[in-house]
Amino acid sequence: MNLLLRRRKFVSLGLTLFALSVTHPCPVAVAANFSDMNLSLTDGFVIPGYQALAADLSALSVNTRHYCVAPHADKLKLLKHAYVKAMITWQHIRIIRVGPIMRNARDARVQFWPDKRGTAARQIRRALGNKDLKLLSPDGLTGKSVALQSLSAFEYLMSTSPSKPFSCGLMLAISEFQATLARDVLREWQQSGGFRDTILSAGKDNPIFVNNAAPAAAFLKSIAAMLDIVIRQKLEAPLGKDINHAFPRSAESWRTEQSRRNISANLDALARMFEIPGGFSTALSNRKSKALADSIVRELRTVSQKISKLAMPLSQAVVNAETRPAVEQIIGDLKDIRILIRESVVNTLGLPIGFNSLDGD
């Protein structure tokens, strides 16, 4: 009951801040100019994020090649470090759900998860059994199932049979596929006439964004969608309805015990999108809602720290009677933040974001 009262108090405070901030609301989004925000988020968050992803996935490919040439425990340690770094970088930029990464299911090709039917494991085992050398050739994974292409498949191989020749060859093929994919996405953002230009030229002649509020709304929708993913897929799914119906292997990256770090990276990135100069906090402050912006950033950072401080990996925490309440509290905190974003931020800025398949409790 104390937790419920605390949540209600937090939401009530946020909605009070919202009410005070919209004494003179902007009636329609197009009445505000979001060009500066679009530029700040694109050049200050999105493009640097994809640059980092391209660099880290390239480093993963190099480390995989070094390991496969002469498998050794020390090289495997370096490989695992490169994988973790690349995955964290992906978790930062994966909150962007607009642009080239959404074409041809590229987001799933980077990370095929959740995998409710165990498709990746079955296809990897089949590939290991068949030992089709065509998969290991340059472009051998092009056109193949996302279940064989993604970092989830790489994690499976790295965690089960990394030193076996075909396994290592498949890991190398995956890492090279990923490096190429990341370079392509970055190029499609940066090139002349690319998606950066599409965002910055929002207006009546733009086929995707009819006004400069539309890209800002797309970025805000990405934030809301990422919160939904963290709540529903990353936390509630493994937690289950009770300790006897928990699903620890539904936790993201459970084989490498990286679930908590992934979620913390997601939340830190959401906070960054708010506090980056010219970002959502700036826009809210310009509408006399600085307290609302500060509250959201503070809560995102606080929940990120709570997740990092869980006493054990998430896959273990959901089946432990002492740690389950902490996971439940984290979910409650995130739902509070989601309300503030979907109601207070949306209405203060006049940016309708609609709904998606993960909406609701």
C-alpha positions as CSV (number, residue, x, y, z in Angstrom):
1,M,0.0,0.0,0.0
2,N,2.9,2.4,0.8
3,L,4.3,1.8,-2.7
4,L,0.9,2.5,-4.2
5,L,0.5,5.7,-2.2
6,R,4.0,6.8,-3.2
7,R,3.3,6.2,-6.9
8,R,0.0,8.1,-6.7
9,K,1.8,11.0,-4.9
10,F,4.5,11.1,-7.7
11,V,2.0,11.0,-10.5
12,S,-0.2,13.6,-8.7
13,L,2.9,15.9,-8.3
14,G,3.8,15.5,-12.0
15,L,0.3,16.2,-13.2
16,T,0.2,19.3,-10.9
17,L,3.4,20.5,-12.4
18,F,1.8,19.9,-15.8
19,A,-1.4,21.8,-14.9
20,L,0.7,24.8,-13.7
21,S,2.7,24.8,-16.9
22,V,-0.1,25.0,-19.4
23,T,-2.0,28.0,-18.2
24,H,-1.3,29.3,-21.7
25,P,-0.9,26.1,-23.7
26,C,0.1,25.8,-27.3
27,P,-3.2,24.8,-28.9
28,V,-1.7,23.0,-31.9
29,A,1.8,21.5,-32.5
30,V,2.4,23.4,-35.7
31,A,2.1,26.7,-33.8
32,A,5.5,25.9,-32.2
33,N,8.8,25.7,-34.1
34,F,10.6,22.5,-33.3
35,S,13.4,23.0,-35.9
36,D,16.0,23.6,-33.3
37,M,15.0,20.5,-31.3
38,N,15.1,18.4,-34.4
39,L,18.6,19.6,-35.2
40,S,19.8,19.1,-31.6
41,L,18.5,15.6,-31.3
42,T,19.7,14.6,-34.8
43,D,23.2,16.0,-34.5
44,G,23.7,15.7,-30.8
45,F,22.2,12.2,-30.1
46,V,21.2,10.2,-33.2
47,I,24.2,10.5,-35.5
48,P,26.8,10.3,-32.7
49,G,24.9,7.2,-31.5
50,Y,25.1,5.5,-34.9
51,Q,28.7,6.5,-35.2
52,A,29.5,4.8,-31.9
53,L,27.5,1.7,-33.0
54,A,29.3,1.4,-36.3
55,A,32.7,1.7,-34.5
56,D,31.8,-0.8,-31.8
57,L,30.4,-3.4,-34.2
58,S,33.5,-3.0,-36.3
59,A,35.6,-3.6,-33.2
60,L,33.5,-6.7,-32.4
61,S,34.2,-8.0,-35.9
62,V,38.0,-7.4,-35.5
63,N,38.0,-9.1,-32.0
64,T,36.0,-12.1,-33.4
65,R,38.5,-12.6,-36.2
66,H,41.5,-12.4,-33.8
67,Y,39.8,-15.0,-31.6
68,C,38.9,-17.4,-34.3
69,V,42.4,-17.4,-35.8
70,A,43.7,-18.9,-32.5
71,P,41.0,-19.4,-29.8
72,H,42.4,-18.7,-26.4
73,A,40.8,-17.9,-23.0
74,D,42.4,-14.4,-22.9
75,K,41.1,-13.6,-26.4
76,L,37.7,-14.9,-25.4
77,K,37.7,-12.5,-22.5
78,L,38.5,-9.6,-24.9
79,L,35.8,-10.8,-27.3
80,K,33.2,-10.8,-24.6
81,H,34.2,-7.3,-23.6
82,A,33.8,-6.2,-27.2
83,Y,30.4,-7.8,-27.4
84,V,29.2,-6.2,-24.1
85,K,30.4,-2.8,-25.3
86,A,28.7,-3.1,-28.7
87,M,25.4,-4.3,-27.0
88,I,25.4,-1.4,-24.6
89,T,26.0,1.1,-27.5
90,W,23.1,-0.6,-29.3
91,Q,20.9,-0.2,-26.2
92,H,21.6,3.5,-26.2
93,I,20.7,4.1,-29.8
94,R,18.0,1.5,-30.2
95,I,15.5,3.9,-28.6
96,I,15.4,5.7,-31.9
97,R,12.5,4.0,-33.7
98,V,12.4,6.1,-36.8
99,G,14.6,6.3,-40.0
100,P,16.9,3.8,-41.7
101,I,17.0,1.4,-38.7
102,M,13.3,0.6,-39.2
103,R,13.7,-0.3,-42.9
104,N,13.7,-4.0,-43.8
105,A,13.4,-4.9,-40.1
106,R,17.0,-3.8,-39.4
107,D,16.3,-3.2,-35.7
108,A,15.4,-7.0,-35.4
109,R,18.5,-7.9,-37.5
110,V,20.7,-6.1,-35.0
111,Q,18.9,-7.8,-32.1
112,F,16.3,-10.5,-32.6
113,W,14.6,-10.3,-29.3
114,P,12.2,-11.1,-27.7
115,D,12.2,-14.6,-29.2
116,K,9.2,-16.1,-27.5
117,R,9.3,-19.3,-29.6
118,G,13.1,-20.0,-29.3
119,T,13.4,-19.5,-33.1
120,A,17.0,-18.4,-32.9
121,A,18.2,-21.3,-30.8
122,R,16.5,-23.8,-33.2
123,Q,17.9,-22.2,-36.3
124,I,21.4,-21.9,-34.9
125,R,21.4,-25.6,-33.8
126,R,20.3,-26.5,-37.3
127,A,23.0,-24.5,-38.8
128,L,25.6,-26.0,-36.6
129,G,24.4,-29.5,-37.5
130,N,24.3,-28.8,-41.2
131,K,27.6,-26.9,-41.3
132,D,26.6,-25.1,-44.5
133,L,29.9,-23.3,-45.4
134,K,27.9,-20.9,-47.6
135,L,26.8,-19.2,-44.5
136,L,30.4,-18.3,-43.6
137,S,31.2,-16.8,-47.0
138,P,31.2,-13.0,-47.6
139,D,27.5,-11.9,-47.7
140,G,26.6,-15.5,-46.7
141,L,24.0,-14.3,-44.2
142,T,22.4,-11.7,-46.6
143,G,18.8,-12.7,-47.1
144,K,18.9,-15.2,-44.3
145,S,16.6,-15.3,-41.3
146,V,17.0,-12.5,-38.8
147,A,17.4,-15.2,-36.2
148,L,20.8,-16.1,-37.7
149,Q,22.0,-12.6,-38.3
150,S,21.5,-10.8,-35.0
151,L,23.6,-10.1,-31.9
152,S,21.3,-12.5,-30.0
153,A,22.6,-15.4,-32.2
154,F,26.2,-14.1,-31.6
155,E,25.5,-14.2,-27.9
156,Y,24.2,-17.8,-28.1
157,L,27.3,-19.0,-30.0
158,M,29.7,-17.1,-27.8
159,S,28.1,-18.5,-24.6
160,T,27.9,-22.2,-25.8
161,S,30.5,-23.3,-28.3
162,P,32.7,-20.3,-29.3
163,S,36.0,-22.3,-30.0
164,K,34.5,-24.9,-32.4
165,P,35.5,-24.0,-35.9
166,F,32.1,-23.7,-37.5
167,S,30.7,-21.9,-34.5
168,C,33.5,-19.4,-34.6
169,G,33.1,-19.0,-38.4
170,L,29.4,-18.2,-37.9
171,M,30.2,-15.7,-35.1
172,L,32.6,-14.0,-37.5
173,A,30.0,-13.9,-40.3
174,I,27.4,-12.4,-37.9
175,S,29.9,-9.8,-36.6
176,E,30.8,-8.8,-40.1
177,F,27.1,-8.6,-41.1
178,Q,26.4,-6.4,-38.1
179,A,29.4,-4.1,-38.9
180,T,28.1,-3.6,-42.5
181,L,24.5,-3.0,-41.3
182,A,25.6,-0.3,-38.9
183,R,27.8,1.4,-41.5
184,D,24.8,1.4,-43.9
185,V,22.4,2.9,-41.4
186,L,24.9,5.6,-40.5
187,R,25.5,6.4,-44.2
188,E,21.8,6.6,-44.9
189,W,21.5,9.2,-42.1
190,Q,24.4,11.3,-43.2
191,Q,24.5,11.2,-47.0
192,S,23.2,14.0,-49.1
193,G,19.5,13.6,-49.3
194,G,19.6,11.2,-46.4
195,F,17.4,10.9,-43.4
196,R,19.1,13.8,-41.6
197,D,18.2,16.0,-44.4
198,T,14.6,14.6,-44.4
199,I,14.2,15.6,-40.7
200,L,15.7,19.0,-41.1
201,S,13.7,19.8,-44.2
202,A,10.3,18.9,-42.6
203,G,7.6,20.9,-44.2
204,K,4.7,20.8,-46.7
205,D,6.9,19.4,-49.5
206,N,8.4,16.7,-47.3
207,P,6.9,13.3,-48.1
208,I,7.5,12.0,-44.5
209,F,7.3,15.0,-42.2
210,V,4.6,17.5,-43.1
211,N,5.8,20.1,-40.5
212,N,8.7,20.6,-38.1
213,A,6.6,19.2,-35.2
214,A,6.4,15.8,-36.9
215,P,10.0,14.8,-36.4
216,A,9.9,16.0,-32.8
217,A,6.7,13.9,-32.3
218,A,8.5,10.9,-33.8
219,F,11.4,11.3,-31.4
220,L,9.0,11.6,-28.4
221,K,7.1,8.5,-29.6
222,S,10.4,6.7,-29.7
223,I,10.9,7.6,-26.0
224,A,7.4,6.4,-25.1
225,A,7.8,3.2,-27.1
226,M,11.1,2.4,-25.4
227,L,9.5,2.8,-22.0
228,D,6.8,0.4,-23.0
229,I,9.4,-2.1,-24.2
230,V,11.4,-1.9,-21.0
231,I,8.2,-2.3,-18.8
232,R,6.4,-5.0,-20.8
233,Q,9.1,-7.1,-22.5
234,K,12.2,-6.5,-20.4
235,L,10.7,-6.6,-16.9
236,E,7.1,-7.8,-16.7
237,A,7.7,-10.8,-19.1
238,P,10.4,-12.4,-17.0
239,L,8.7,-11.4,-13.7
240,G,5.5,-13.3,-14.6
241,K,2.4,-13.1,-12.5
242,D,4.1,-14.6,-9.4
243,I,7.3,-16.3,-8.3
244,N,5.9,-19.7,-9.4
245,H,5.1,-18.4,-12.9
246,A,8.3,-16.4,-13.5
247,F,10.2,-16.8,-16.8
248,P,13.8,-16.1,-16.0
249,R,15.0,-17.0,-19.5
250,S,12.7,-14.4,-21.0
251,A,15.1,-11.8,-19.6
252,E,17.1,-10.0,-22.3
253,S,20.7,-11.2,-22.7
254,W,20.3,-13.7,-19.9
255,R,23.1,-15.9,-21.1
256,T,25.6,-13.1,-20.5
257,E,23.8,-11.8,-17.5
258,Q,23.5,-8.4,-19.1
259,S,19.8,-7.7,-18.7
260,R,20.3,-5.0,-16.0
261,R,23.0,-3.2,-17.9
262,N,20.8,-3.2,-21.0
263,I,17.9,-1.6,-19.2
264,S,20.1,1.0,-17.5
265,A,21.5,1.9,-20.9
266,N,18.0,2.4,-22.3
267,L,17.0,4.6,-19.4
268,D,20.2,6.6,-19.4
269,A,19.6,7.2,-23.2
270,L,16.1,8.4,-22.5
271,A,17.3,10.8,-19.9
272,R,20.0,12.0,-22.4
273,M,17.3,12.8,-25.0
274,F,15.6,15.0,-22.5
275,E,18.6,16.8,-21.1
276,I,20.7,17.3,-24.2
277,P,20.9,21.0,-25.0
278,G,18.0,21.9,-27.3
279,G,16.2,18.7,-26.4
280,F,12.9,18.0,-24.6
281,S,14.0,19.6,-21.3
282,T,14.8,22.8,-23.2
283,A,11.5,22.7,-25.0
284,L,9.6,22.1,-21.7
285,S,11.6,24.9,-19.9
286,N,10.6,27.3,-22.7
287,R,7.0,26.5,-21.9
288,K,7.6,27.1,-18.1
289,S,7.7,23.4,-17.4
290,K,11.3,23.0,-16.2
291,A,10.2,21.3,-13.0
292,L,8.4,18.6,-15.1
293,A,11.5,18.0,-17.2
294,D,13.8,17.9,-14.2
295,S,11.4,15.4,-12.5
296,I,11.4,13.1,-15.4
297,V,15.2,13.1,-15.9
298,R,15.8,12.6,-12.2
299,E,13.4,9.7,-12.0
300,L,14.9,8.0,-15.1
301,R,18.4,8.3,-13.5
302,T,17.1,7.0,-10.2
303,V,15.5,4.0,-11.7
304,S,18.5,3.2,-13.8
305,Q,20.6,3.2,-10.6
306,K,18.1,0.9,-8.9
307,I,18.3,-1.6,-11.7
308,S,22.1,-1.5,-11.6
309,K,22.1,-2.1,-7.8
310,L,20.0,-5.2,-7.9
311,A,21.8,-7.8,-5.9
312,M,21.8,-10.4,-8.7
313,P,21.2,-10.8,-12.4
314,L,17.6,-10.1,-13.5
315,S,17.0,-13.7,-14.5
316,Q,17.8,-14.7,-10.9
317,A,16.1,-11.7,-9.3
318,V,12.6,-12.6,-10.7
319,V,12.7,-16.0,-9.0
320,N,14.1,-14.8,-5.7
321,A,11.5,-13.8,-3.0
322,E,13.7,-11.1,-1.6
323,T,14.5,-9.3,-4.8
324,R,11.1,-9.6,-6.7
325,P,9.6,-6.7,-4.8
326,A,12.5,-4.5,-5.9
327,V,11.7,-5.4,-9.6
328,E,8.1,-4.7,-9.0
329,Q,8.9,-1.3,-7.6
330,I,11.1,-0.5,-10.6
331,I,8.1,-1.4,-12.9
332,G,5.9,0.9,-10.8
333,D,8.4,3.7,-11.1
334,L,8.6,3.4,-14.8
335,K,4.8,3.4,-15.2
336,D,4.7,6.7,-13.3
337,I,7.3,8.1,-15.7
338,R,5.3,6.8,-18.7
339,I,2.2,8.6,-17.5
340,L,4.1,11.9,-17.2
341,I,5.5,11.5,-20.7
342,R,2.3,10.3,-22.4
343,E,0.1,12.9,-20.7
344,S,2.1,15.8,-19.3
345,V,4.9,16.1,-21.9
346,V,2.6,15.3,-24.8
347,N,0.1,18.0,-23.9
348,T,2.6,20.6,-22.8
349,L,4.5,20.4,-26.0
350,G,1.4,19.8,-28.2
351,L,3.0,16.7,-29.8
352,P,0.5,13.9,-30.4
353,I,2.3,10.5,-30.4
354,G,-0.6,8.1,-30.7
355,F,-0.5,4.6,-29.4
356,N,1.3,1.3,-30.1
357,S,0.8,-2.4,-29.6
358,L,2.5,-2.4,-26.2
359,D,0.4,0.4,-24.7
360,G,-1.4,-0.2,-21.4
361,D,-0.7,-2.2,-18.3
